[in-house]
Amino acid sequence: MSGTASFLALEGLHVFITGAAGGIGSQAVREFLSQGCKVTAHDRKPIDRPPSTTDDTLHIVQGDISNEVSIKTCMKSARDHHGPINVLVANAGITDESHEYPIWEIPLELWQEVYNVNIRGTFLTIKHFLQSAAICQKEIGKELENLAIVVTGSETGKFGQAGHTEYASGKAGLQYGLVRGVKNEIVRLNSKARINAVAPGWVDTPLIEGRLDDAKEMWAEAQATVPLRKIAKPEDIACAMAFLASHRAAGHISGECISVDGGMEGRLIWKEPEGSDAVKHHEPTSNAATSLSAAQMKQGPSAVIPPPPKRRVQVALSVDFDAISGLLGTGKDDANNKADYSQGFFAGNIGVTRLVKLFKKHDVADKVTWFLPGHSMETFPEATKAIKDSGCEIALHGYSHEGAYQMTEQQEKDVLEKCIDLATKLTGKKPVGYRAPLYQIRESTIKLLVEHGFSYDTSLCAHDSQPYLAPIDTQIQPPDFSKPAATWMHPTPIPTSTATATSLVEIPCNWYMEDMTPLSLLAARPKLPWLR
């Protein structure tokens, strides 16, 4: 390595990562790319290419690790594209979090499916990685540099996991039995080759989304026996993988399993309400401290009493980057003047920077959705890049903040497709969310969103907090007072069946839920009626 190499000295090495579409795997891809590696990302699901990557640095393959022909073919594709593979991150694995079976009730099919991927798949991946190394070493006439394997294990392999024996037993076999056996074999192929494992605890990925929302569940699973009292981020696991992959940093470590679990000491066995019988049979006293102590002694010296549950409120944060566009479409007015437009320039040049900084300070920048008008994207490219780089979701908000009823249906289609193109070029993937400017949406808008594969819209308010499927409405006809009352006195049909609903999820929102309504003052206009 040259004298300018980083501490890990991974620059230029070829890393093959399985399970690269998942939360940990995708972060591992980003970590090794940031270390200057060439990466082959493998998964059986499609993988989104991270922005600013090229085919020269990231090669994407799709296949099944449990199929020997498939993984062998993918290894060859990686070798043909990036050259010899130096590092394998055997990260792919599956589990079924939707059920918890005691061992006497586990379906045989579930056990076999998990073992087929986690054990057989990892075995085949390592086998063909090492066969690939042997081929390359024979071709170049010397040992490959930095030949290393990192296996993703789990804290369930260390402590077990009731209800998921099929997963825990497999991970234990990988991180202890397989790793410690293979370490003694691979040195016969390459004298400096190493294999290690990382064993994550709970990790904040989409796989566990909502699982720990309950305070008692969070306490029992991720805090009561964890000194750091928090769950890991994918970055924590990816950094440990990079460390173990490096001969320079971890060159004398082989056959080890490194726990990345916050110092976890074990698992709670009896939880509420299972462990509450002992408390129920205890005679109450007037001294709360004495009562707690007695309950603890009845449950056993190792019992941990969880704290009382805390009330939780979940909040969705979003920002409409209207800037100048808010005064061009729905806000167009002959009274608009330079002072009004200056507020738009403030938003683009100052406001965005402050909001991004605020969101980062509170560690929510990557949890915010920014709704971007096409006009703002093109007028304020630096602010738009800062928004994108914050890790947030990018959704659409018209082009010039035009309302649906201001346009023909063809204009509406042209505007949407233009904005989809702008957002796709910005992020590398098509947007899936939409909010209509000033919430002015109509039937043609919903049809366009469905046709273009949008997942959700947030313009309607048929509920105040609960998402629902956007209905296929007929246009509501107001009364024609020039005709007899009998012709227009009739009820409006209300869609109640899923047959009248689209695939578009509607997330309720309206401008009474915004902060702009009470806080924004347009100097050239009278105040809104409720502010007078």
KAZISUL-V839068 format. One record per backbone hydrogen bond with DSSP energy under -0.5 kcal/mol. CO is the residue of the C=O (numbers start at 1). NH is the residue of the N-H. Records with the same first field share a line. If there is no record, write none. Layout:
# KAZISUL-V839068
CO=NH ; NH
This chain:
# KAZISUL-V839068
2=5
8=248
10=13
13=15 ; 38
14=86 ; 87
15=17 ; 40
16=89
17=42
19=22
22=26
23=27
24=28
25=29
26=30
27=31
28=32
29=33
30=34
31=35
32=37
33=36
36=12
38=15
39=41 ; 59
40=17 ; 42
41=61
42=19 ; 20
43=63
50=53
54=57 ; 58
57=39
59=41
61=43
63=65
64=67
66=68
67=71
68=72
69=73
70=74
71=75
72=76
73=77
74=78
75=79
76=80
77=81
78=82 ; 83
79=83
84=86
86=148
87=16
88=90 ; 150
89=18 ; 91
90=152
95=97
96=99
102=105 ; 106
103=106
107=111
108=112
109=113
110=114
111=115
112=116
113=117
114=118
115=119 ; 120
116=121
117=122
119=123
120=124
121=125
122=126
123=127
124=128
125=129
126=130
127=131
128=132
129=133
130=134
131=135
132=136
133=137
134=138
135=139
136=140
137=141 ; 142
144=147
146=148
147=194
148=88
149=196
150=90
151=153 ; 198
154=157
155=158 ; 159
156=160
161=164
163=101
164=167 ; 168
165=169
166=170
167=171
168=172
169=173
170=174
171=175
172=176 ; 177
173=178
174=179
176=180
177=181
178=182
179=183
181=184
182=185 ; 186
183=187
185=188
186=189 ; 190
190=193
194=149
195=255
196=151
197=258
198=153 ; 200
199=260
200=155
202=232
203=205
205=208
206=209
208=211 ; 212
210=213
214=218
215=219
216=220
217=221
218=222 ; 223
219=223 ; 224
220=268
223=226
225=227 ; 265
226=229
232=204
233=236 ; 237
234=238
235=239
236=240
237=241
238=242
239=243
240=244
241=245
242=246
243=246
245=247
246=250
247=251
250=253
252=254
256=197 ; 258
257=259
258=199
260=201
262=228
269=271
271=275
273=276
274=277
276=280
277=281
279=282
286=288
287=291
288=292
289=293
290=294
291=295
292=296
293=297
294=298
295=299
296=300
300=303
304=306
315=317
317=369
319=321 ; 371
320=322
321=373
322=325
323=326
324=327
325=328 ; 329
329=332
333=336
337=341
338=342
339=343
340=343 ; 344
341=344 ; 345
342=346
343=347
344=348
345=349
346=350 ; 351
347=352
350=354
351=355
352=356
353=357
354=358
355=359
356=360
357=361
358=362
359=364 ; 365
360=363
364=367
365=368
368=370 ; 393
369=319 ; 371
370=372 ; 395
371=321 ; 373
372=397
373=377
374=378
375=379
376=380
380=384
381=385
382=386
383=387
384=388
385=389
386=390
387=390 ; 392
388=391
393=370 ; 395
395=372
396=435
398=374 ; 397
399=375
401=330
403=406
404=407
408=412
409=413
410=414
411=415
412=416
413=417
414=418
415=419
416=420
417=421
418=422
419=423
420=424
421=425
422=426
423=427
424=428
432=455 ; 456
433=396
434=458
436=439
437=440
439=441
440=404
442=445 ; 446
443=447
444=448
445=449
446=450
447=451
448=452
449=454
450=453
455=505
456=434
457=507
460=509
465=467
468=506
470=502
471=473
476=478
479=481
480=483
484=487
485=488 ; 489
488=490
491=493
493=495
497=500
498=501
500=472
503=505
504=470
505=457 ; 507
506=468 ; 508
510=513
515=519
516=520
520=522
521=523
522=525
528=531
529=532
